[in-house]
Amino acid sequence: MKNLYIVDYWVPFPSSEYGGMVIVIAESKQECHDLLLEWRDEYLNSHDARIMEKVDKAQVFALATEEESCVVDSFIT
């Protein structure tokens, strides 16, 4: 069963002035983390721990239908 994760953006000020959020469909926190790394591979080394911290704190909603795992949308500054 897949979940919808609403993940706060992990890049701190001043690189990201106001933050943002990323919406992800994933089966687990680990898959969500991995999808976010693929989505922004330039963060692989510099923000990896922050990404998992934000995934752990994300709002999570169970999906009623089976969907493909992916980054659905984002709003970041």
C-alpha positions, 0 to 999 in steps of 0.5 A: 500500500502506498502513502502520500508524504508531504515533506518539508524542504530540507535546504536551510536559509540562505540557500532556500530563502523560505523553504517549501515542500515536496509531495511524494508517493511512496511505499515506505519512508526509505523509498520516499527518501530514495525518491527525493535523492533521485529527484535532487541528486546534487543533495546526495552528500550535502543534505542526506541526513536532513532529507531523512529527518524531514521524511521522518517528520512528514505528514503521511496519508494512506492512498485508497488506490494503487499509484506509481511511486514518484515525486508528485509535485514541489514548491520550493524557494 
